[in-house]
Amino acid sequence: MSDWTAGYVADIGYTYGYYAELNPLRISLAFLNAGLVPPELGIHCELGYGQGVSANIHAAASGSTWHATDFNPAQAGFAQALARVSGANAHLTDEAFADFCNRPDLPDFDSIGLHGIWSWISDENRAVIVDFIRRKLKVGGVLYISYNTQPGWAAMVPMRDLLTEHSEVMGMSGQGIVSRIDDALDFADKLFETNPIYSKVNPLVIDRLKGIKKQNRNYLAHEYFNRDWLPMSFSRMKQWLIPAKLDYACSAHYHDHINALNLTAEQQKLLGEIPDAMFRETVRDFCVNQQFRRDYWVKGARKLTQLEQAEALGLQKIILLQSRVDVSLKVTGAIGEAGLQEAIYNPVLDILSDYKPKTLSQIVHLVKDKGVTFAHVVQVAIVLSGAGYLAAAQDETVISKAKKQTDKLNIYLIDKARGSSDIGFLASPVTGGGVAVGRFQQLFLLAIRQGRKQPIEWAQLVWQILASQGQKIIKEGKALESPEDNLAELTEQAQIFAEKQLPILKALQIA
């Protein structure tokens, strides 16, 4: 009997994460900032979609066509249920990569996305995927790929191998993956108590192990305990993608575009002296001790002239996703925390605080008397989008088409929030993607949909739902015991929601 898992963890489901980098609309600002022609928005593909949250949100919120596969049938079943609910043009299967990638009925794609999966599959599957990209990615199309990388993982590789071997060799027959993970982590603690020379040479591994022990076991099972697990250097990734005729475009992690956040002056000078762009990326990874890369590659990179770049950037629409008062003017890069210039950022935030989409050109016109230039506005858009405070916005015609689908999907997700906090995102037709909305906030939206007008009424409904399941609010690490304390806390949260978050969710056409 063949092993359909191909060494990949399948006896525990993956987390219900959402990954904004897979949103095709997000590509444009990164490409334009890098001086490149962005891809068309039309037909897209995701390989290894997990629970399918990203694929379904993007299919519903963008009104575009998506094809995707994940080999786990339980995850595929959940993802397909979401697609049926929204009615989006999402074709989600449970085929292995070799089967999916060789289907003759698939269209050519404007983008293909793989989030993390590259690190956890065999070289055989990697070859299948590269050949698929070569055949099915359109000229001008974009590959988004994220993966564990060197040198950031170098010290941890032996420890990961030890944890996996312990799980396989020392785990008891019939023991579940969660128990095997816990036993392996406990064994690692015992090993470090003996002060091995490995821990003296690699002291940061101990801190990383402490962080690992705090993480979700579903995540750890898929991140560390697959048979295949390979952190890959950027240079090796480049060699893999050569047959697919891909050029490296830019980082999908917006803050990587701002050198001042990540590199010292000496490091910037050194990188500036390297003429080869590919080798420069490799050296940069050493400068920042890169552990996880999120990259855009393109089939046929086309450079924009300075005029073309400026005109295209000026047409980019953005919208504020956070309450104005909650936007921090501090961001963290590889070299630490950096403060943002209030004289530049505050005028732009003030303009966006009505939560209406605006083009960068419109913003420049509105802040020109503040001494804020076009280059400043572009930087604000990059930095604050990277921090999750801003997002690109779609045209009104696309928004109108997508809203019917996002409404259906969001109603379903909000209903599921009655019993679970698994999915902390809802779909916005304005951004073409997901927006973080916690469980209680989703339940407040449920109360509003049921006709309840005041925050106290929203809180009462949420407490009824929680109490019926024997659940209580956790505040400052402790459970609130009395119904009165729980209701008071929920009422306070509902009031904050009404003042800060609800106006934004209305602007995003979620509420």
Buried (B, 14 or more C-beta within 10 A) or exposed (E): EEEEBBBBBBEBBBBBBBBBBBBBBBBBBBBBBBBBBBBEBBBBBBBBBBBBBBBBBBBBBBBBBBBBBBBBEBBBEBBBEBBEBBEBBBBBBBBBBBEBBEEEEBEEBBBBBBBBBBBBBBEEBBBBBBBBBBEBBBEBBBBBBBBBBBBBBBBBBEBBEBBBEBBEEEBEEEEBBBBBBBBBBEBBEEBBEEEEEBBEEBEEBBEBBEEBBEEEBBBBBBBBBBBBBBBBBBEBBBEBBEEBBBBBBBBBBBBBBBBEBBBEEEBBEBBEEBEEEEBBBBBBBEBBBBBBBBBBBBBEBBEBEEEBBBEBBBEBBBBBBBBBEEBEBEBEBBBEEBEBEEEBBBBBBEBBBEBBBBBBBBBBBBBEEBEBEBEBBBBBBBBBBBBBBBBBBBEEEBBEBBBBBBBBBBBBBBBBBBEEEBBBBBBBBBBBBBBEBBBBBBBBBBBBEEEBEEBEBBBBBBBEBBEEEEEBBEEEEEEBEEEEBBBBBBBEBBBBBBEBBBBBBEBBBBB
